[in-house]
Amino acid sequence: MPRYAISDADFDVLNAYLKTLSAQLSPGVDDTTIHFATVLTDGIDPVRRNALLEVLTTFIDDKNAGTRQEIRRAEHAPFHKAWRYESYRRWELHVWDLRGPADTWSAQLQSYYTEQPVFAMISGLGTGSWEPVHEFCNKNSMPC
């Protein structure tokens, strides 16, 4: 392992951070998949909706295609590198469609999250205030 010159103060910060890490998987992550969500609300122009979903799904499909290659490579790796196989996870995008007034979105978001927890919220399109989505993410300590 490389050696780094690190001050006592920086070491204390790094040590505090490392103590916050857990061996438990984060919500929305299992042995094979990392789940992400994007939020879409009523009233979005269908062309904009399709454009956003096309960009997100193309990116995830491309990422997963690369992951497949790494999995194949790891499956045929020398015995001393076999452990690498388990580190590759497929990404899955869930589209959370919110309907109705913004004051009902929190309950809808919680319903989606209960059905399938996600690791992070990626982008989204909506009309009106995005505050209910932001508050939901903060409440669940979800990156968004």
N, C-alpha and C positions, 0 to 999 in steps of 0.2 A: 504494500500500500504506500502511496506517495506520502511524503512528509510535507506539512505546510507550516509556515510561520504564522502563528495565530496568537493574538493578544489574549490576556486573561479575560478581559471584558467580552471579546468576541467568542471565546470558548464558553463562557457562562451563557451567552445568548444561544449558541448552538446546542449546548447541553440541555437548556430549558426546552428548546424546540424538540429535540429528540425524545425527551420524556413525554411529550404530548402524543407521539405516534403510537399506534396500536397494531397488534398482530391481527385484529379482527378485520374482515373485509368491510369496506364502506357500503352503505345502502346503494343498491343498483349495480353491485359488482358481485359476480359469482365466479366459479372456477373457469368458465368458458366465455363469459360475455360481460361487457360493460354497457349498461343501458343509459341512454340519453333521451331527453325530451325537448321538443320545441312546442311553443304555445301559439295557437292561432285563434283569433276571436271572430265573432260575427262581423259582417260588414266589410270584409277585406275584398279588394278587387281580385277576382279569380286569376288574372294574369300574374299579379304580384305574388299571390299564394303559391301558384305553381312554380314560379321562378325561384322562390325561396326553397321550396321542397326539392326542386331539381338540384339546386346547388348543394344542399345538405346531403341528399341521398347519393349524389355522385361522389362527393368527398368521402362519405362513409364506405360506399362500395369500393372505391379505389383503395382506401386504407385497408379494408378487409381482404382485398385481393393480394396486397402485399403481405398481410399477416398469413394468408394461406401458404405463400411461398416459404415464409419463415418456419411455419409448422412442418411443411414437407421436408425442409432442410434439416430441422431438428430431429424429425423422426428417423432420419438416416445418418445422423451425426455419429461420430465415434462415441463409444460407451462413456467416456469421461465428460461428454457434453450433453448427455441425454436429459439432464435436469432442465435444460433451456426450453424444452417442449411446453412445459406447463405455464410459462410466463406470457404466452401469446393469447390474447382474448379478442374475440370478435366484437365489433361495436354494433349496437342496435339502436335505431332511432324510433322513438314513439311520438306520434303527433297527438297532442292534447288540444282538442277543439273545445273552446269555451263558448257557451251559448248564453244569451240573455244579458241582463244588466250586470255591471261590474261588481255589485255587492253580492252576487251569487258565485263569483269566480273562485273564492277561497274554498268553498265546499266542493266545487267541481274539481279543483286542483287536488284537494285532499283525497277525493275518490279515486282519481287517476293514480296518485302516489301510493295509496293503499293497495290498489290492484297490482301495480308493478312499480316498486321504488326505482328511481333513476339516480345515477351518480351526479349528473349535472343537467342544467337547463341550457340549451344551445339556441340562441337567437329567438325569434318569434315575430309575429306581426299582430297588431291589434289596433282597435279604435279606442279612443278615450285614454284614460290614465292607466299606466302600467303598474301603478302602486300596489294593487292586490297581488300581482305576480311577484313583485319584488319582496313584499312582506312574507309571502308564502315561502320563498326561497330562503330568506333570513331565518324564519321560524324553524325550518328544517335543516339549517346549516348546509344548504345546497349551493354549490357554485352556480352562478348564472351570468 
